Amino acid sequence: MLLDVAVSPDDQLVLTSDRDEKIRVSWAAAPHSIEAFCLGHTEFVSRILIVPSHPELLLSSSGDGTLRLWEYRSGCQLQCCDLASLREPADHQGHKGLAASRIAFWRQESCVVLLCECVPVVFIFQLDASKQQLVFMQQLTFPHRVWDVVFEESQGLWVLQDCRDAPLVLWRPVGGQWQAVPEGAVSRRLCSHLRESWAMLEGSVGADDAFRSLYKVTFDNMTSYLKKKEERVQQQLKKRRRSPLPHSPEQTKKASPGQSALSC
């Protein structure tokens, strides 16, 4: 099942992510010819993004709750960030719900933003290109479900959320910390347009967790087998207790001496 697609800036390579934990790097002119695999995720790969300012690098997010950085032409993993360990407060539910529905990159500050599917949290990283590493900067927490995020190069990060009163909020870094910008003329105009189409917007965003059916499901067949086996054994024991034991041939002869004498 194909989940996301990216194309290299030179249009030579096509990158695809799927439900089977892998990212495939193929030649656009001959997609059956595979250049490399990016392997390491342990759940479906929900989103991939080639870093615009560093086209040799790839970002990926997965149902395993990690954000990974790759040198995709060779399939080499450069870094793996466990999102559950970054959550504030600490998340006790593991990686469930931390698959990204959006990965965005801001050239101006070399910032990476990760929006998870069903958690009202946005993770912000900074890319250190010289070290080819991601540095965790901040977690933005929202009182409502976040539908989407996008960077505007001259403004900052626009956040679209499930709140009719304030559907669109602009965030900018101030003194090293991201903060919400007070509503201005542009955001007021945009919010007004969103409210006019609110019913359509609510109906188009879909369910809370679109990735739920993609997670692996494990079945404990052995427990079910042993339980059924024990039930069969108990039924057989009950049947034996109810039915009389069969008579032996000696007991039958003793029970009918007249017949034995006649036969002699």
Residue pairs with C-beta under 8 A, 6 or more apart in sequence:
1 18
1 19
1 20
1 44
1 214
2 16
2 17
2 18
3 17
3 18
3 19
3 44
3 45
3 46
3 47
3 214
4 16
4 17
4 45
4 46
4 47
4 48
5 14
5 15
5 16
5 17
5 48
6 14
6 15
6 48
6 49
6 50
6 58
7 13
7 14
7 15
7 28
7 50
8 14
8 15
8 50
8 55
9 50
9 55
10 55
11 28
12 27
12 28
12 29
13 25
13 26
13 27
13 28
13 35
13 72
13 73
14 25
14 26
14 27
14 28
14 31
15 23
15 24
15 25
15 26
15 48
15 50
15 58
15 72
16 23
16 24
16 26
17 23
17 24
17 45
17 46
17 47
17 48
17 60
18 24
18 44
18 45
19 44
19 214
20 44
21 39
21 41
21 42
21 43
21 44
21 45
21 62
22 37
22 38
22 39
22 41
22 45
23 37
23 38
23 39
23 41
23 45
23 48
23 58
23 60
23 70
23 72
24 34
24 37
24 38
25 34
25 35
25 36
25 37
25 38
25 72
25 73
25 75
26 32
26 33
26 34
26 35
27 33
27 35
35 73
36 72
36 73
36 74
36 75
37 75
38 58
38 60
38 68
38 70
38 72
38 75
38 77
39 75
40 68
40 77
40 80
41 60
41 62
41 64
41 66
41 68
42 62
42 64
43 62
43 63
43 64
43 95
43 99
43 214
43 215
43 216
44 62
44 63
44 99
44 211
44 214
44 215
45 60
45 61
45 62
46 61
46 62
46 63
46 99
46 100
46 101
46 117
46 211
46 214
47 60
47 61
47 99
47 100
47 101
47 102
47 103
48 58
48 59
48 60
48 61
48 103
49 58
49 59
49 60
49 103
49 104
49 105
50 57
50 58
50 59
50 72
51 57
51 58
51 59
51 105
51 127
52 105
52 107
53 105
53 107
53 110
53 129
54 127
54 129
56 71
56 72
56 73
57 69
57 70
57 71
57 72
57 78
57 127
57 129
57 132
58 69
58 70
58 71
58 72
59 67
59 68
59 69
59 70
59 103
59 105
59 112
60 67
60 68
60 70
61 67
61 68
61 99
61 100
61 103
61 114
62 68
62 99
63 95
63 98
63 99
63 211
63 214
63 215
64 95
65 82
65 83
65 84
65 94
65 95
65 96
65 98
65 99
66 80
66 81
66 82
66 83
66 95
67 80
67 81
67 83
67 100
67 103
67 112
67 114
67 123
67 125
67 134
68 77
68 79
68 80
68 81
69 77
69 78
69 79
69 80
69 132
69 133
69 134
70 76
70 77
70 78
71 78
71 132
78 132
78 133
79 132
79 133
79 134
81 125
81 134
81 136
82 95
83 95
83 98
83 114
83 116
83 123
84 90
84 91
84 94
84 95
84 98
86 123
86 136
86 139
87 121
87 139
88 139
88 141
91 98
96 215
97 116
97 117
97 118
97 119
97 209
98 116
98 119
99 116
99 117
99 211
99 214
100 114
100 115
100 116
100 117
101 115
101 116
101 117
101 148
101 210
102 113
102 114
102 115
102 148
102 149
103 112
103 113
103 114
103 115
104 112
104 113
104 115
104 149
104 150
104 151
104 157
105 111
105 112
105 113
105 127
105 151
106 112
106 113
106 151
106 153
106 157
107 153
108 153
109 126
109 173
110 126
110 127
110 128
110 129
111 124
111 125
111 126
111 127
111 137
111 151
111 173
112 124
112 125
112 126
112 127
112 134
113 122
113 123
113 124
113 125
113 149
113 151
113 157
114 122
114 123
114 124
114 125
115 122
115 146
115 148
115 149
116 123
117 209
117 210
117 211
118 145
118 208
118 209
118 211
120 141
120 142
120 143
120 144
120 145
120 146
120 161
121 139
121 140
121 141
121 142
121 146
122 139
122 140
122 142
122 146
122 149
122 157
122 159
123 136
123 139
123 140
124 136
124 137
124 138
124 139
124 140
124 178
125 134
125 135
125 136
125 137
126 134
126 135
126 137
127 133
127 134
127 135
128 134
128 135
137 178
138 177
138 178
140 159
140 171
140 178
142 159
142 161
143 163
144 161
144 162
144 163
145 161
145 162
145 208
146 159
146 160
146 161
146 162
147 160
147 161
147 162
147 205
148 159
148 160
149 157
149 158
149 159
149 160
150 157
150 158
151 157
151 158
152 158
155 170
155 172
156 170
156 171
156 172
156 173
156 181
157 170
157 171
157 172
157 178
158 168
158 169
158 170
158 171
159 168
159 169
159 170
159 171
160 167
160 168
160 194
161 167
161 168
161 169
162 202
162 205
164 195
164 198
166 183
166 191
167 191
167 194
167 195
167 198
167 201
168 187
168 190
168 191
168 194
169 180
169 181
169 187
170 180
170 181
170 184
170 187
171 178
171 179
171 180
171 181
172 178
172 179
172 181
173 179
181 187
183 191
194 201
247 255
253 260
